[in-house]
Amino acid sequence: MKTSRKFVIFLTALVIGNLLPAQTQPAVKSEKKSYVHTLSLADRVRIGVFQEDELTTTQRIDARGKINLPLLGEIALGGMTVVEAQAAIENAYKEGRFLRNPQVTVNVEEYAIREVSIQGQVGNPGRYQLPIESTWTVVELVTKAGGVKDIGKGNSVTITRILPDGSKKVFTVDVDSLIKGKKGNKEDDNNFLLQAGDNVYVPERLI
C-alpha cells in the first residue's frame, strides 16, 4: 500500500512537471499572422484541376499579370491571393461551360523577388528585398534602413502603392508613435504590412 501511494505521488509530480512549463509559457504574438501573399509578376505557379490532369500546368505570371491556361487562354491572376485565383479560374471554367464543377488548386512553386524602396530622411535609403512568404511592417523597414534621422518627420511617413488596376494609393503612418509605443495609435498603423513595390518616404521635419 505504501509503495502504491509513493508511485501515485511520483506519477502526479511527473505529469505536473511536464505540463506546467507549457501552460505557463506566454503566448507569442506574431506580427506576420495577418500577411496574405498576393500573386506577383514572375511568381511561378502550378495550377491543377481535380481529376483533369490534362489541364494541369506550371507557368510564370507574365509582365501583364497573366498566365495562359488550357481551354481558357489568358487569365489575369496578378494581385490576387491564392484563394482568389482559385475562385477566378473555377468561375472561368464554369462560365465557359468547359467544366460543370471544377476544383482548382493554385500553388506558388517559386516566388519572384519582392522589393520595396525607402527614401528620404533615413540612415540608409534604397531598395530592400522582402522575406519569402512573409513581409515587414513599416517600422521594421525603417529600422533596417538605419532609422529616422534627427531631421526626419517620423510621424508622417508615406507609403505609395500601385494597385492592380494601375492606380496609386498613398498611406500615412505615424512611425514615431509606433516605435515609442505610444497609446492611441491608429489600428491601421499597427497592422499595416508592406507589399512588393511599395515606396516608403520619410519627409524632412520643418525646423
C-alpha positions as CSV (number, residue, x, y, z in Angstrom):
1,M,0.0,0.0,0.0
2,K,2.8,2.4,0.9
3,T,4.6,1.6,-2.3
4,S,1.5,2.2,-4.3
5,R,0.9,5.6,-2.7
6,K,4.5,6.6,-3.4
7,F,4.2,5.5,-7.0
8,V,1.0,7.6,-7.5
9,I,2.7,10.7,-5.9
10,F,5.7,10.2,-8.2
11,L,3.4,9.9,-11.3
12,T,1.5,13.0,-10.3
13,A,4.6,15.0,-9.8
14,L,5.9,13.9,-13.2
15,V,2.7,14.8,-15.0
16,I,2.6,18.3,-13.3
17,G,6.3,18.8,-14.1
18,N,5.6,18.1,-17.8
19,L,2.5,20.2,-18.0
20,L,3.4,23.4,-16.1
21,P,6.1,24.7,-18.4
22,A,3.7,24.5,-21.4
23,Q,0.9,26.1,-19.5
24,T,2.9,28.9,-18.0
25,Q,4.8,30.0,-21.2
26,P,3.4,33.3,-22.5
27,A,1.8,33.2,-25.9
28,V,4.0,34.8,-28.6
29,K,2.1,37.2,-30.8
30,S,3.3,37.2,-34.4
31,E,3.0,40.4,-36.4
32,K,3.0,38.4,-39.6
33,K,-0.1,36.4,-38.9
34,S,-2.2,38.8,-41.0
35,Y,0.1,38.6,-44.0
36,V,-1.5,37.0,-47.1
37,H,0.6,36.6,-50.2
38,T,-0.7,38.2,-53.4
39,L,0.5,36.7,-56.6
40,S,3.2,38.8,-58.2
41,L,4.7,39.2,-61.6
42,A,7.2,36.4,-62.2
43,D,5.8,34.1,-59.5
44,R,6.0,30.5,-60.8
45,V,2.6,28.9,-60.1
46,R,1.2,25.4,-60.6
47,I,-2.4,25.2,-61.4
48,G,-4.2,21.9,-61.1
49,V,-7.8,20.8,-61.7
50,F,-9.1,17.8,-59.7
51,Q,-9.5,14.7,-62.0
52,E,-8.5,16.8,-65.0
53,D,-4.8,16.0,-65.4
54,E,-4.5,17.4,-68.9
55,L,-5.4,20.8,-67.5
56,T,-2.5,20.9,-65.1
57,T,0.1,23.5,-65.9
58,T,3.1,25.3,-64.4
59,Q,3.9,28.8,-65.5
60,R,5.3,32.1,-64.5
61,I,2.9,35.1,-64.3
62,D,3.9,37.4,-67.1
63,A,4.6,41.1,-67.1
64,R,0.9,41.8,-67.6
65,G,-0.1,39.7,-64.6
66,K,-1.5,36.9,-66.8
67,I,-1.0,33.2,-67.5
68,N,-2.2,31.1,-70.4
69,L,-4.5,28.2,-69.3
70,P,-5.7,25.2,-71.4
71,L,-9.1,25.8,-72.9
72,L,-9.4,29.3,-71.2
73,G,-6.5,31.1,-72.8
74,E,-5.1,34.2,-71.0
75,I,-6.4,34.9,-67.5
76,A,-5.2,37.6,-65.1
77,L,-4.0,36.4,-61.7
78,G,-1.5,39.2,-60.7
79,G,-2.5,40.9,-57.5
80,M,-4.9,38.1,-56.4
81,T,-4.4,35.9,-53.4
82,V,-4.2,32.2,-54.0
83,V,-7.8,31.7,-52.8
84,E,-9.0,34.5,-55.1
85,A,-7.0,33.0,-58.1
86,Q,-8.5,29.5,-57.5
87,A,-12.0,31.0,-57.5
88,A,-11.4,33.1,-60.6
89,I,-10.2,30.0,-62.6
90,E,-13.1,27.9,-61.4
91,N,-15.5,30.6,-62.4
92,A,-13.9,30.9,-65.8
93,Y,-14.1,27.1,-66.5
94,K,-17.8,27.1,-65.4
95,E,-18.8,30.3,-67.3
96,G,-17.1,28.9,-70.4
97,R,-19.0,25.7,-69.9
98,F,-15.9,23.6,-70.1
99,L,-16.4,22.1,-66.6
100,R,-19.5,21.8,-64.5
101,N,-17.9,21.8,-61.0
102,P,-14.2,22.4,-61.3
103,Q,-12.0,22.1,-58.2
104,V,-8.9,24.2,-58.8
105,T,-5.7,24.4,-56.7
106,V,-3.1,27.1,-57.1
107,N,0.4,26.6,-55.5
108,V,3.3,29.0,-55.7
109,E,6.3,26.9,-56.6
110,E,8.8,29.7,-56.9
111,Y,8.4,33.2,-55.5
112,A,9.6,36.2,-57.5
113,I,12.0,38.6,-55.9
114,R,9.8,41.1,-54.0
115,E,11.3,44.5,-53.2
116,V,10.3,47.8,-51.5
117,S,12.1,51.1,-51.5
118,I,12.6,53.7,-48.8
119,Q,13.8,57.2,-49.5
120,G,14.1,60.5,-47.5
121,Q,15.4,61.1,-44.1
122,V,16.6,57.6,-43.0
123,G,20.1,56.3,-42.4
124,N,20.4,54.0,-45.5
125,P,17.8,54.8,-48.2
126,G,17.5,52.3,-51.0
127,R,15.8,49.1,-52.1
128,Y,15.2,46.2,-49.8
129,Q,14.2,42.6,-50.5
130,L,11.2,41.3,-48.6
131,P,11.5,37.9,-46.9
132,I,9.9,34.9,-48.7
133,E,6.3,34.0,-47.6
134,S,6.4,37.0,-45.2
135,T,6.7,40.7,-45.2
136,W,7.7,43.7,-42.9
137,T,5.9,46.4,-41.1
138,V,6.8,49.9,-42.0
139,V,8.6,50.2,-38.6
140,E,10.8,47.1,-39.5
141,L,11.7,48.6,-42.8
142,V,12.6,52.0,-41.3
143,T,14.7,50.2,-38.7
144,K,16.5,48.1,-41.3
145,A,17.2,51.4,-43.2
146,G,19.0,52.8,-40.2
147,G,16.1,54.6,-38.5
148,V,14.7,58.1,-38.9
149,K,17.3,60.9,-38.9
150,D,17.1,63.7,-36.4
151,I,15.7,66.0,-39.1
152,G,13.2,63.3,-40.3
153,K,9.4,63.7,-39.7
154,G,8.7,60.2,-38.4
155,N,5.1,60.9,-37.7
156,S,4.2,61.4,-41.3
157,V,5.8,58.5,-43.2
158,T,4.1,57.9,-46.5
159,I,3.7,54.7,-48.4
160,T,2.8,54.9,-52.1
161,R,1.3,51.7,-53.5
162,I,0.4,50.8,-57.1
163,L,-2.9,48.9,-57.1
164,P,-3.7,46.1,-59.6
165,D,-5.7,48.4,-61.8
166,G,-2.6,50.7,-62.2
167,S,-3.9,53.5,-59.9
168,K,-1.9,54.8,-56.9
169,K,-2.8,54.9,-53.3
170,V,-0.9,56.8,-50.6
171,F,-1.0,55.8,-46.9
172,T,0.4,57.8,-44.0
173,V,1.8,56.1,-40.9
174,D,3.0,57.6,-37.6
175,V,6.2,55.6,-37.3
176,D,7.5,57.7,-34.3
177,S,4.5,56.7,-32.1
178,L,4.8,53.0,-33.1
179,I,8.5,52.9,-32.2
180,K,7.9,54.7,-28.9
181,G,4.9,52.5,-28.1
182,K,2.6,55.5,-27.5
183,K,-1.0,54.7,-26.7
184,G,-3.7,55.8,-29.1
185,N,-2.1,54.6,-32.3
186,K,-4.4,54.0,-35.1
187,E,-5.3,50.3,-35.6
188,D,-4.5,50.6,-39.3
189,D,-0.9,51.8,-38.4
190,N,-0.3,48.9,-36.1
191,N,-1.5,46.3,-38.7
192,F,0.0,48.0,-41.8
193,L,2.1,45.5,-43.7
194,L,4.3,46.3,-46.8
195,Q,3.7,44.8,-50.2
196,A,6.1,44.3,-53.1
197,G,6.6,47.5,-55.0
198,D,5.7,49.9,-52.1
199,N,7.6,53.1,-52.0
200,V,8.2,54.5,-48.5
201,Y,9.2,58.1,-47.9
202,V,10.3,59.8,-44.7
203,P,9.9,63.6,-45.2
204,E,12.1,66.3,-43.6
205,R,10.9,67.9,-40.4
206,L,10.4,71.6,-40.7
207,I,12.5,73.4,-38.1
